[in-house]
Amino acid sequence: MSAREEILEQISRGLGERGPNRASEYASIPREYKVRGTSDPAARVELFLDRLHDYGATVYRCTNAEIAATITRALSLRNKQAILVAPAFPRRNLPAGFTLLDGASASYSELDQSAGVLTTCAIAIAVTGTIVLRHSAEEGRRALTLIPDYHLCVVYENQVVETVPEGIRAMSHFGTAPLTTISGPSATADIEMTRVKGVHGPRTLDVILAAGSL
């Protein structure tokens, strides 16, 4: 037995049945913060848009029927001719006139050299302007949304919740799926406060906010 294992075993024996009941302790924590949104759907969406703009994301609004045309507009404005696509991205929403590559089979090198990626999302949180991916087939594997330098994400208005607690409750239904949260284009700052984009993910984020549902 290693020293580490011996120490852990002693701790375990010491706690025994007298160890803390984490569930009851957690339940007893006062929750005085806002746990549910109070805004109407229109105000909630406007709050989400406001946060995205603050972060420097480019946002397009459209109806459900206009998604393909809006994707065409976004890619054209970025001069993108070929783009990776999450494997189960809705085919009805794919635009014509572009080279759409299978993101599921792309190697890390191909991801790095790609012009960008097109996905949906799982949910979005208005108050923080956060997009949540659970990496289903519609959203693509984690590497697909972290390595390419450009991410075009389709978010539906009915996926937007107002508060972080509401988002966490929604995420609790995702099971053990890996999660990625996106609050604007990837950026970080060093100790001298030099801001660098694209360190931990795409440096350019475009969001299509569509009325209706996935």
C-alpha positions in Angstrom: 0.0 0.0 0.0 1.3 3.4 -0.9 1.5 6.3 1.5 -1.3 8.0 -0.4 -3.5 5.0 -0.1 -2.7 4.6 3.6 -3.7 8.2 4.3 -6.9 7.9 2.4 -7.8 4.7 4.2 -7.2 6.3 7.5 -9.4 9.3 6.6 -12.1 6.9 5.4 -12.0 4.9 8.7 -12.1 8.1 10.7 -15.1 9.4 8.9 -17.0 6.1 9.0 -20.7 6.7 9.3 -20.1 10.0 10.9 -19.1 11.6 7.6 -21.0 14.6 6.5 -24.3 14.2 4.6 -23.4 16.2 1.5 -27.0 16.0 0.1 -28.6 17.5 3.2 -25.8 20.1 3.6 -26.3 21.1 0.0 -30.1 21.3 0.4 -29.8 23.5 3.5 -27.7 26.2 1.7 -29.8 29.5 1.5 -30.7 30.3 -2.0 -31.3 34.0 -2.0 -30.2 34.6 -5.6 -32.5 34.7 -8.5 -33.3 31.1 -9.5 -36.0 31.7 -12.1 -36.4 34.3 -14.8 -39.1 36.9 -14.7 -38.8 38.4 -18.2 -41.2 37.6 -21.0 -39.7 35.6 -23.9 -39.1 38.7 -26.1 -37.2 40.5 -23.3 -35.2 37.3 -22.5 -34.1 37.1 -26.1 -33.1 40.7 -26.2 -31.0 40.3 -23.1 -29.2 37.4 -24.8 -28.6 39.4 -27.9 -27.3 42.3 -25.8 -24.8 40.0 -24.1 -23.6 38.5 -27.4 -23.0 42.0 -28.8 -21.1 43.0 -25.7 -18.8 40.0 -26.2 -18.1 40.9 -29.8 -20.1 38.1 -31.5 -21.9 38.8 -34.8 -25.6 38.0 -34.5 -28.1 37.3 -37.3 -31.9 37.0 -36.7 -34.2 35.1 -38.9 -37.2 32.8 -39.0 -37.0 29.1 -39.0 -37.5 29.0 -42.8 -34.7 31.5 -43.4 -31.9 29.6 -41.6 -30.3 28.3 -44.8 -30.4 31.7 -46.4 -28.9 33.3 -43.3 -26.1 30.8 -43.2 -25.4 31.7 -46.8 -25.2 35.3 -45.8 -23.0 34.8 -42.8 -20.5 32.6 -44.7 -20.4 34.9 -47.7 -19.7 37.9 -45.5 -16.8 35.9 -43.9 -15.6 34.8 -47.4 -16.0 31.1 -46.4 -16.4 28.7 -49.3 -15.9 25.4 -47.4 -16.9 24.6 -43.8 -17.1 21.7 -41.5 -20.6 20.7 -40.4 -21.7 18.7 -37.3 -22.8 15.2 -38.6 -26.5 15.6 -37.7 -26.9 19.2 -38.4 -30.5 19.5 -39.9 -30.1 18.9 -43.7 -33.1 21.2 -44.5 -31.1 24.1 -43.1 -27.9 23.5 -45.1 -27.1 26.1 -47.7 -26.4 25.4 -51.4 -23.2 26.6 -53.1 -20.8 25.7 -50.4 -18.5 22.8 -49.8 -19.9 21.2 -46.6 -17.4 18.8 -45.0 -18.1 16.0 -42.5 -16.9 17.2 -39.1 -17.1 13.8 -37.6 -14.3 12.3 -39.7 -11.9 15.2 -39.8 -8.5 14.7 -38.2 -7.1 17.2 -35.8 -4.9 18.6 -38.5 -7.9 19.0 -40.8 -9.8 20.7 -38.0 -6.9 23.1 -37.5 -6.7 24.0 -41.2 -10.4 24.3 -41.8 -12.2 27.5 -42.5 -14.7 27.0 -39.6 -17.5 24.9 -38.3 -21.3 25.0 -38.4 -23.3 23.6 -35.5 -26.5 23.9 -33.4 -26.4 24.2 -29.6 -28.2 22.5 -26.6 -29.3 25.6 -24.7 -28.4 29.3 -24.2 -28.4 31.5 -21.0 -29.5 35.1 -21.5 -28.0 36.8 -18.5 -24.5 35.6 -19.2 -24.8 35.4 -23.0 -23.7 31.8 -22.8 -24.1 29.1 -25.5 -24.0 25.5 -24.1 -22.9 22.5 -26.2 -23.4 19.0 -25.0 -21.7 17.6 -28.2 -24.6 15.6 -29.6 -24.5 14.8 -33.3 -26.2 18.1 -34.0 -23.5 20.0 -32.2 -20.5 17.9 -33.1 -17.7 16.5 -30.9 -15.7 18.8 -28.6 -12.7 19.1 -30.9 -14.9 20.2 -33.7 -16.0 23.3 -31.8 -12.7 24.1 -30.1 -10.0 23.8 -32.8 -11.4 25.6 -35.9 -10.9 29.4 -35.8 -14.5 30.2 -36.7 -17.7 28.9 -35.3 -21.2 29.6 -36.8 -23.8 28.4 -34.3 -27.6 28.2 -34.8 -29.6 29.0 -31.6 -33.4 28.8 -31.5 -35.2 31.3 -29.4 -37.0 28.6 -27.4 -33.6 27.3 -26.3 -32.8 30.5 -24.4 -33.3 30.5 -20.6 -32.9 33.6 -18.5 -30.8 32.7 -15.5 -27.8 30.5 -14.8 -29.8 28.2 -12.3 -32.3 27.6 -15.0 -29.5 26.6 -17.3 -27.9 24.3 -14.7 -31.3 22.6 -14.2 -31.6 22.1 -18.0 -28.1 20.7 -18.1 -28.8 18.2 -15.3 -30.8 16.3 -17.9 -27.8 15.9 -20.2 -26.4 13.0 -18.1 -22.7 12.5 -18.3 -22.3 14.2 -21.7 -19.3 16.5 -21.9 -20.3 20.2 -21.9 -18.7 23.2 -23.5 -19.9 26.7 -22.6 -19.2 29.6 -25.0 -19.6 33.2 -23.9 -18.4 35.1 -27.0 -15.3 34.5 -29.1 -12.4 32.8 -27.2 -10.1 35.4 -25.5 -7.8 35.6 -22.5 -5.5 38.2 -21.0 -2.1 37.7 -19.4 -0.7 39.3 -16.3 0.0 42.5 -18.3 -3.6 42.5 -19.4 -2.7 41.9 -23.1 -5.9 40.4 -24.6 -5.3 37.5 -27.0 -8.1 35.9 -29.0 -8.4 32.3 -30.1 -6.4 30.7 -27.3 -9.0 28.3 -26.0 -11.4 28.1 -29.0 -12.6 30.0 -32.0 -11.6 33.7 -32.1 -14.6 34.5 -34.3 -18.2 33.6 -33.3 -21.2 34.2 -35.4 -24.7 33.3 -34.0 -27.9 32.8 -36.0 -30.8 33.3 -33.6 -33.9 31.7 -35.2 -37.5 32.0 -34.2 -39.1 28.7 -33.5 -37.6 25.5 -32.4 -35.0 22.9 -33.5 
